[in-house]
Amino acid sequence: MTDSRTWGPFLIRVAVSLVVLVHGVGKLFAVGPAAMPVSKFAGFLAGLGLPFASPLAWAVAVVEVGGGLLLLLGLFTRITALVLAVEMVVATILVHLPKGYSDSELTIVLSLAAFSLAASGAGELSVDSIVSDGELNSSFMISET
């Protein structure tokens, strides 16, 4: 269980999910260090000229909270990571990159990390791994030898 295939995807999942969750919770519940209520976020999106700003703001908030939780658990990881990666690419292009590279660094790293998880999967320390084995993965078992 000390192998990079075990810990690498797990640590990337935790890092991406925590950042995404904080931003999603900030939107849905207007609390935390990244608090921007959905209504304010919808106004921001409308200011960018995006159509259907309010439903889009709700969709982003739900994707961030739901996707963050799924990624943390390692459940439906490949599709969840792909959705989050696309969201981060869109955020990079529409919001952060026009402000300059330094404002874009976080979303670039998040999108690349999420694309990595979409390609590699959740790793052994995940619900995906347990489900795909049909039983508890042997890496979760304690060996007597």
GUPA-678817 format. One record per atom (N, C-alpha, C, O): atom name; x, y, z; residue number from 0. Coordinates in steps of 0.2 Angstrom, whole numbers, plus 5000, padded with zeros to 4 digits. Each point is the difference from the previous one (the first is absolute). Example, Ala and Ser with C-alpha at 12.3 -4.5 7.8 and 13.67 -1.06 7.14 Angstrom:
BEGIN
  name     u     v     w  resi
     N  5066  4972  5039     0
    CA  4996  5006  5000     0
     C  5004  5006  5000     0
     O  5005  4999  5003     0
     N  4993  5006  4993     1
    CA  5004  5006  5001     1
     C  4996  5005  5003     1
     O  5003  5006  5001     1
This chain:
BEGIN
  name     u     v     w  resi
     N  5004  4994  5000     0
    CA  4996  5006  5000     0
     C  5004  5006  5000     0
     O  4998  5006  5001     0
     N  5009  4994  4998     1
    CA  5004  5005  5000     1
     C  5002  5002  4993     1
     O  5004  5005  4999     1
     N  4993  4992  4996     2
    CA  5001  5001  4993     2
     C  4997  5007  4998     2
     O  4995  5002  5002     2
     N  5009  5001  4993     3
    CA  4997  5006  4997     3
     C  4993  5000  4997     3
     O  4997  5005  4999     3
     N  5002  4989  4998     4
    CA  4993  4999  4997     4
     C  4994  5000  5006     4
     O  4995  5001  4998     4
     N  5007  4998  5008     5
    CA  4996  5000  5005     5
     C  4999  5007  5003     5
     O  4994  5003  5000     5
     N  5011  5001  5001     6
    CA  5000  5006  5003     6
     C  5000  5006  4995     6
     O  4997  5005  5002     6
     N  5006  4994  4992     7
    CA  4999  5006  4996     7
     C  4993  5002  4998     7
     O  4999  5006  5001     7
     N  4997  4990  4996     8
    CA  4993  5002  4999     8
     C  4996  5002  5006     8
     O  4997  5005  4999     8
     N  5005  4992  5006     9
    CA  4996  5002  5006     9
     C  5002  5007  5002     9
     O  4995  5004  5002     9
     N  5011  4998  4998    10
    CA  5002  5007  5002    10
     C  4998  5005  4995    10
     O  4998  5005  5002    10
     N  5002  4993  4992    11
    CA  4997  5005  4995    11
     C  4993  5001  5001    11
     O  4997  5005  4999    11
     N  4999  4989  5002    12
    CA  4993  5001  5001    12
     C  4998  5004  5006    12
     O  4996  5005  5000    12
     N  5008  4994  5006    13
    CA  4999  5005  5006    13
     C  5001  5007  4998    13
     O  4996  5004  5002    13
     N  5010  4997  4995    14
    CA  5002  5007  4998    14
     C  4994  5004  4996    14
     O  4998  5005  5002    14
     N  5001  4991  4992    15
    CA  4995  5003  4996    15
     C  4993  5001  5003    15
     O  4997  5005  5000    15
     N  5001  4990  5004    16
    CA  4993  5000  5003    16
     C  4999  5005  5005    16
     O  4995  5004  5001    16
     N  5011  4997  5003    17
    CA  4999  5005  5005    17
     C  4999  5007  4998    17
     O  4996  5004  5002    17
     N  5008  4998  4992    18
    CA  5000  5007  4997    18
     C  4993  5001  4997    18
     O  4997  5005  5001    18
     N  5001  4990  4995    19
    CA  4993  5000  4997    19
     C  4994  5000  5005    19
     O  4996  5004  4999    19
     N  5005  4992  5006    20
    CA  4995  5000  5005    20
     C  4999  5007  5004    20
     O  4995  5003  5001    20
     N  5011  5000  5001    21
    CA  5000  5007  5003    21
     C  4996  5005  4996    21
     O  4996  5004  5002    21
     N  5006  4996  4991    22
    CA  4996  5005  4996    22
     C  4993  4998  4999    22
     O  4996  5005  4999    22
     N  5002  4989  5000    23
    CA  4993  4998  4999    23
     C  4996  5001  5006    23
     O  4994  5003  5000    23
     N  5009  4996  5006    24
    CA  4996  5001  5007    24
     C  4999  5008  5000    24
     O  4995  5002  5003    24
     N  5010  5002  4995    25
    CA  5000  5007  5000    25
     C  4994  5002  4996    25
     O  4997  5005  5002    25
     N  5002  4992  4992    26
    CA  4995  5002  4996    26
     C  4993  4998  5003    26
     O  4995  5004  5000    26
     N  5004  4990  5002    27
    CA  4994  4997  5002    27
     C  4998  5003  5007    27
     O  4994  5001  5000    27
     N  5010  5000  5004    28
    CA  4998  5001  5007    28
     C  5003  5007  5002    28
     O  4999  5002  5006    28
     N  5004  5002  4990    29
    CA  5003  5006  5001    29
     C  5004  5001  5007    29
     O  5000  5004  5003    29
     N  5004  4991  4998    30
    CA  5005  4999  5005    30
     C  5007  4998  4998    30
     O  5001  4997  4995    30
     N  5003  5005  5009    31
    CA  5007  4998  4999    31
     C  5004  5005  4997    31
     O  4998  5005  4998    31
     N  5009  4993  5001    32
    CA  5005  5005  4997    32
     C  4998  5002  4993    32
     O  5003  5005  4997    32
     N  4994  4990  4999    33
    CA  4998  5002  4993    33
     C  4993  5001  4999    33
     O  4997  4999  4995    33
     N  5000  5004  5010    34
    CA  4992  5002  5000    34
     C  4999  5005  4995    34
     O  5002  5005  5000    34
     N  4994  4992  4995    35
    CA  4997  5005  4995    35
     C  4993  4996  4999    35
     O  4999  4996  4996    35
     N  4995  5007  5007    36
    CA  4994  4997  4999    36
     C  4998  4999  4993    36
     O  5002  5004  4995    36
     N  4994  4991  5003    37
    CA  4998  4998  4994    37
     C  4997  5006  4996    37
     O  5001  5001  4994    37
     N  4995  5003  5009    38
    CA  4997  5006  4997    38
     C  5005  5005  4998    38
     O  5000  5003  4994    38
     N  5005  4998  5010    39
    CA  5006  5005  4998    39
     C  5004  4996  4994    39
     O  5002  5004  4996    39
     N  4999  4990  5005    40
    CA  5004  4996  4995    40
     C  4996  5001  4993    40
     O  5003  5001  4995    40
     N  4990  4998  5005    41
    CA  4996  5001  4994    41
     C  5001  5007  4997    41
     O  5000  5000  4994    41
     N  5000  5005  5010    42
    CA  5001  5007  4998    42
     C  5007  5000  4997    42
     O  5001  5004  4995    42
     N  5004  4993  5008    43
    CA  5007  5000  4997    43
     C  5000  4997  4993    43
     O  5003  5003  4995    43
     N  4993  4991  5004    44
    CA  5000  4997  4994    44
     C  4996  5004  4995    44
     O  5002  5000  4994    44
     N  4993  5003  5008    45
    CA  4996  5004  4995    45
     C  5004  5006  4998    45
     O  5000  5002  4994    45
     N  5004  5001  5010    46
    CA  5005  5005  4998    46
     C  5005  4998  4995    46
     O  5003  5004  4996    46
     N  4999  4989  5004    47
    CA  5004  4998  4995    47
     C  4996  4999  4993    47
     O  5004  4998  4995    47
     N  4990  5003  5005    48
    CA  4996  4999  4994    48
     C  4997  4993  4999    48
     O  4998  4998  4995    48
     N  5003  4998  5010    49
    CA  4998  4993  4999    49
     C  4992  4999  5001    49
     O  4997  5003  5004    49
     N  5000  4994  4991    50
    CA  4993  4999  5001    50
     C  4998  4995  5006    50
     O  5004  4996  5002    50
     N  4990  5004  5000    51
    CA  4997  4996  5005    51
     C  5005  5000  5006    51
     O  5001  4995  5003    51
     N  5001  5011  4999    52
    CA  5004  5001  5006    52
     C  4998  4997  5006    52
     O  5004  4996  5004    52
     N  4990  5004  4998    53
    CA  4998  4997  5007    53
     C  5000  4993  5000    53
     O  5003  4997  5004    53
     N  4994  4999  4991    54
    CA  5000  4993  5000    54
     C  5008  4998  4999    54
     O  5001  4995  5003    54
     N  5003  5008  4993    55
    CA  5007  4999  4999    55
     C  5003  5000  5007    55
     O  5004  4996  5002    55
     N  4995  5009  5002    56
    CA  5003  5001  5006    56
     C  4998  4995  5005    56
     O  5004  4997  5004    56
     N  4990  5001  4996    57
    CA  4998  4994  5004    57
     C  5003  4994  4998    57
     O  5002  4996  5004    57
     N  4999  5003  4990    58
    CA  5003  4994  4997    58
     C  5007  4999  5002    58
     O  5002  4995  5002    58
     N  5002  5011  4998    59
    CA  5007  5000  5002    59
     C  5000  4998  5007    59
     O  5005  4997  5002    59
     N  4991  5006  5002    60
    CA  5000  4999  5008    60
     C  4999  4993  5001    60
     O  5003  4997  5004    60
     N  4992  5000  4993    61
    CA  4998  4993  5001    61
     C  5006  4995  4998    61
     O  5002  4996  5003    61
     N  5001  5006  4991    62
    CA  5005  4996  4997    62
     C  5006  5000  5005    62
     O  5003  4995  5001    62
     N  4999  5011  5002    63
    CA  5005  5001  5004    63
     C  4999  4996  5007    63
     O  5005  4997  5002    63
     N  4989  5004  5001    64
    CA  4999  4996  5006    64
     C  5000  4993  4999    64
     O  5003  4996  5003    64
     N  4992  5002  4992    65
    CA  4999  4993  4999    65
     C  5007  4996  4997    65
     O  5001  4995  5002    65
     N  5002  5009  4993    66
    CA  5006  4997  4997    66
     C  5006  5000  5005    66
     O  5003  4995  5001    66
     N  4997  5010  5004    67
    CA  5005  5000  5005    67
     C  4999  4994  5005    67
     O  5005  4997  5002    67
     N  4989  5001  5000    68
    CA  4999  4995  5004    68
     C  5001  4993  4997    68
     O  5003  4996  5003    68
     N  4995  5003  4990    69
    CA  5001  4994  4997    69
     C  5007  4999  4999    69
     O  5003  4994  5001    69
     N  5001  5011  4997    70
    CA  5007  5000  4999    70
     C  5004  4998  5007    70
     O  5004  4996  5000    70
     N  4994  5007  5005    71
    CA  5003  4998  5007    71
     C  4999  4993  5001    71
     O  5004  4997  5003    71
     N  4990  5000  4996    72
    CA  4998  4993  5001    72
     C  5004  4996  4995    72
     O  5001  4994  5002    72
     N  5000  5008  4992    73
    CA  5003  4996  4995    73
     C  4994  4996  4997    73
     O  5001  4994  4998    73
     N  4993  5009  5001    74
    CA  4994  4997  4997    74
     C  4999  5003  4993    74
     O  4999  5006  5000    74
     N  5000  4990  4995    75
    CA  4999  5003  4993    75
     C  5005  5005  4998    75
     O  4999  5005  4997    75
     N  5007  4993  5005    76
    CA  5006  5005  5000    76
     C  5002  5002  4993    76
     O  5001  5006  4999    76
     N  4999  4990  4996    77
    CA  5002  5002  4993    77
     C  4995  5005  4997    77
     O  5002  5005  4998    77
     N  4992  4994  5003    78
    CA  4995  5004  4997    78
     C  4999  5007  5004    78
     O  5000  5005  4997    78
     N  5001  4994  5010    79
    CA  5000  5006  5004    79
     C  5006  5004  4999    79
     O  4999  5006  4999    79
     N  5006  4991  5000    80
    CA  5007  5004  4999    80
     C  4999  5004  4993    80
     O  5003  5005  5000    80
     N  4995  4991  4995    81
    CA  4999  5003  4994    81
     C  4995  5006  5000    81
     O  5002  5005  4997    81
     N  4993  4995  5006    82
    CA  4995  5005  5001    82
     C  5003  5006  5003    82
     O  5000  5006  4998    82
     N  5004  4993  5008    83
    CA  5003  5005  5004    83
     C  5006  5003  4996    83
     O  5001  5006  5000    83
     N  5003  4990  4996    84
    CA  5005  5003  4995    84
     C  4997  5004  4995    84
     O  5003  5006  4999    84
     N  4992  4993  4998    85
    CA  4997  5004  4995    85
     C  4997  5006  5003    85
     O  5001  5006  4998    85
     N  4996  4994  5008    86
    CA  4998  5006  5004    86
     C  5006  5005  5001    86
     O  5000  5006  4999    86
     N  5006  4991  5003    87
    CA  5006  5004  5002    87
     C  5003  5003  4993    87
     O  5002  5005  5001    87
     N  4997  4991  4994    88
    CA  5003  5003  4993    88
     C  4996  5006  4998    88
     O  5002  5005  4998    88
     N  4991  4994  5003    89
    CA  4995  5006  4998    89
     C  5002  5006  5005    89
     O  5000  5005  4998    89
     N  5000  4993  5009    90
    CA  5002  5006  5004    90
     C  5007  5003  4999    90
     O  5000  5006  5000    90
     N  5004  4990  4998    91
    CA  5007  5003  4998    91
     C  4999  5005  4994    91
     O  5003  5005  5000    91
     N  4994  4992  4995    92
    CA  4999  5004  4993    92
     C  4996  5007  5001    92
     O  5002  5005  4998    92
     N  4992  4994  5006    93
    CA  4995  5005  5000    93
     C  5002  5005  5006    93
     O  4999  5006  4999    93
     N  5004  4992  5006    94
    CA  5000  5004  5006    94
     C  5008  5002  5002    94
     O  5002  5006  5000    94
     N  5002  4989  5000    95
    CA  5006  5001  5003    95
     C  5006  5002  4995    95
     O  5004  5005  5002    95
     N  4996  4992  4993    96
    CA  5005  5001  4995    96
     C  5000  5008  4997    96
     O  5005  5003  5000    96
     N  4989  5000  4999    97
    CA  5000  5007  4998    97
     C  5003  5004  5006    97
     O  5002  5006  4998    97
     N  4999  4992  5008    98
    CA  5003  5004  5005    98
     C  5007  4999  5001    98
     O  5004  5003  5003    98
     N  4999  4992  4993    99
    CA  5007  4999  5000    99
     C  5001  4993  5002    99
     O  4996  4996  5003    99
     N  5011  5002  4996   100
    CA  5002  4993  5001   100
     C  4999  4998  5008   100
     O  4998  4995  5002   100
     N  5005  5010  5002   101
    CA  5000  4999  5007   101
     C  4993  4999  5003   101
     O  4999  4996  5005   101
     N  4996  5007  4992   102
    CA  4993  4999  5003   102
     C  4997  4993  4997   102
     O  4995  4998  5003   102
     N  5009  4999  4992   103
    CA  4997  4994  4997   103
     C  5004  4994  5003   103
     O  4997  4994  4998   103
     N  5008  5006  5006   104
    CA  5004  4995  5002   104
     C  4996  4994  5003   104
     O  5000  4994  4999   104
     N  4996  5008  5006   105
    CA  4996  4995  5004   105
     C  4995  4996  4995   105
     O  5000  4994  5001   105
     N  4996  5010  4995   106
    CA  4996  4996  4996   106
     C  5003  4996  4994   106
     O  4998  4994  4998   106
     N  5008  5008  5000   107
    CA  5004  4996  4996   107
     C  5002  4993  5003   107
     O  5000  4995  4997   107
     N  5003  5006  5009   108
    CA  5002  4994  5004   108
     C  4994  4995  5001   108
     O  5001  4994  5000   108
     N  4994  5009  5003   109
    CA  4994  4996  5001   109
     C  4997  4997  4994   109
     O  4999  4994  5000   109
     N  5001  5009  4994   110
    CA  4998  4997  4994   110
     C  5005  4994  4998   110
     O  4997  4994  4998   110
     N  5009  5007  5003   111
    CA  5005  4995  4998   111
     C  5000  4994  5005   111
     O  5000  4994  4998   111
     N  4999  5007  5008   112
    CA  4999  4995  5005   112
     C  4994  4996  4999   112
     O  5000  4994  5001   112
     N  4995  5009  4997   113
    CA  4993  4997  4999   113
     C  5001  4996  4994   113
     O  4997  4994  5000   113
     N  5006  5008  4994   114
    CA  5001  4997  4994   114
     C  5004  4993  5002   114
     O  4999  4995  4997   114
     N  5006  5006  5007   115
    CA  5004  4994  5002   115
     C  4996  4995  5004   115
     O  5001  4994  4998   115
     N  4995  5008  5006   116
    CA  4995  4995  5003   116
     C  4995  4997  4995   116
     O  4999  4994  5001   116
     N  4999  5010  4995   117
    CA  4995  4997  4995   117
     C  5004  4995  4995   117
     O  4997  4995  4998   117
     N  5010  5006  5001   118
    CA  5003  4995  4997   118
     C  5003  4994  5004   118
     O  4999  4994  4997   118
     N  5002  5007  5009   119
    CA  5003  4995  5004   119
     C  4995  4996  5004   119
     O  5001  4994  5002   119
     N  4994  5009  5000   120
    CA  4995  4997  5005   120
     C  5001  5002  5007   120
     O  5005  5004  5001   120
     N  4992  4994  5003   121
    CA  5000  5002  5007   121
     C  5005  4997  5004   121
     O  5002  5003  5006   121
     N  5001  4991  4992   122
    CA  5005  4997  5004   122
     C  4997  4995  5005   122
     O  4994  4999  5000   122
     N  5010  4998  5003   123
    CA  4998  4994  5005   123
     C  4996  5003  5006   123
     O  4996  4996  5002   123
     N  5006  5009  5000   124
    CA  4996  5003  5006   124
     C  4994  5004  4998   124
     O  5000  5006  5001   124
     N  4995  4990  4997   125
    CA  4994  5003  4997   125
     C  4994  4996  5000   125
     O  5001  4994  5001   125
     N  4993  5009  4999   126
    CA  4994  4996  5000   126
     C  5000  4996  4993   126
     O  4998  4994  4999   126
     N  5005  5010  4996   127
    CA  5000  4996  4993   127
     C  5004  4994  5000   127
     O  4998  4995  4997   127
     N  5007  5005  5007   128
    CA  5005  4994  5000   128
     C  4996  4994  5004   128
     O  5000  4994  4998   128
     N  4996  5008  5007   129
    CA  4997  4995  5004   129
     C  4994  4997  4996   129
     O  4999  4994  4999   129
     N  4997  5010  4997   130
    CA  4995  4998  4996   130
     C  5002  4996  4994   130
     O  4997  4995  4999   130
     N  5009  5007  4998   131
    CA  5002  4996  4994   131
     C  5003  4993  5002   131
     O  5000  4996  4996   131
     N  5002  5003  5010   132
    CA  5002  4994  5002   132
     C  4994  4995  5002   132
     O  5001  4994  5001   132
     N  4994  5009  5001   133
    CA  4994  4996  5002   133
     C  5000  4999  5007   133
     O  4995  4997  5003   133
     N  5010  5004  5000   134
    CA  5001  4999  5007   134
     C  5006  5005  5003   134
     O  5003  5004  4996   134
     N  4998  4995  5010   135
    CA  5006  5005  5003   135
     C  5006  4998  4996   135
     O  5002  4994  4999   135
     N  5002  5011  4999   136
    CA  5006  4999  4996   136
     C  5005  4998  5005   136
     O  5000  5001  5006   136
     N  5005  4994  4992   137
    CA  5004  4997  5004   137
     C  5005  5005  5004   137
     O  5003  4999  5005   137
     N  4998  5007  4992   138
    CA  5004  5005  5003   138
     C  4997  5003  5006   138
     O  5003  5003  5004   138
     N  4990  4996  4997   139
    CA  4997  5002  5006   139
     C  5000  4995  5006   139
     O  4999  5001  5006   139
     N  5003  4993  4992   140
    CA  5001  4994  5005   140
     C  5006  5000  5003   140
     O  5006  5002  4997   140
     N  4995  4996  5009   141
    CA  5006  4999  5004   141
     C  5002  4993  4999   141
     O  4996  4995  5002   141
     N  5010  5004  4996   142
    CA  5003  4993  4999   142
     C  5003  4998  5006   142
     O  5003  5003  5004   142
     N  4996  4990  4997   143
    CA  5003  4997  5006   143
     C  5007  4998  4999   143
     O  5003  4998  5005   143
     N  4999  5002  4989   144
    CA  5007  4998  4999   144
     C  5005  5005  5000   144
     O  5006  4999  4999   144
